[in-house]
């Protein structure tokens, strides 16, 4: 059975920046209130005519160019999203058409904020089974479409963007994507949801999610490291779902990390971009050279469902 690795990353964000000061004009809030409770300073908001497909294709194109592969070499395209309007053809199929990828299997995956790491595991399994040699795995969200701009507890959280990973088969003794640890607690599935079938709006039980993420998820993140055959002290970086800076910092404090471990805090500038948050944050770390190539990185996402998925990867 071949191994797999992340060969290249790419990301895209809309040009419009929505600051906390801007939100003060929309709802009864303040920069201090938002920073204290979420750590967020700004978020990116897509234009009305900028779609999930537009952002996904832009991020995927960057990953494809960086990899040096031809479009015809891509055998699988999957997009993790919960905010796309289009149902058929899938966002993945639309991305493949734009990038002139001729015959890949294409599908979308909705696992909420845990979508990217879930999709990465599915693609990883496909490559290891020999169903493809190269795959594009994309997380893309236009959360502004499902934001209730009158709800100050949630509208301050959300942003738009996309991140993409190009993964490739490798020799059997080179394992660049570790075994996934994934699951859900559907009995608490309503804690994070898109409500109203035709005009969905994001809503969540914030305190319940915070308690769940900070008390139960650290042990699962540690399990992902064990599945990869390493300890948390071996990690060079941790990229969790960028839900809220308080959650990120509370969760990572429980992991017994070294002082020099890089912890992604892209939520400060990008807000919560749901399934896009992990690849968006990882792509930025790679672009800035903050994590050495080949270093072990824990990817761990969680959210609606309540679902989680995580794996250790080597940095491209």
Secondary structure, DSSP 8 states (H G I E B T S, - for coil): --EEEEEEEEEE--SEEEEHHHHHTTSS--HHHHHHHH---EEEE--TT--HHHHHHHHHHHHHHHHT--GGG--EEEEE-SS----SS-HHHHHHHHTT--S-EEEEE--GGGHHHHHHHHHHHHHHTTS-SEEEEEEEEEGGGG--TT-HHHHTTB-EEEEEEEEEEE-TT---B---EEEE-GGGGGGEEEESSSS-EEEE-HHHHHHHHHHTHHHHHHHHHHHTT--GGG-SEEEE--S-HHHHHHHHHTT---TT-EE--THHHH-B-GGGHHHHHHHHHHHHT-S-TT-EEEEEEEETTTEEEEEEEE--
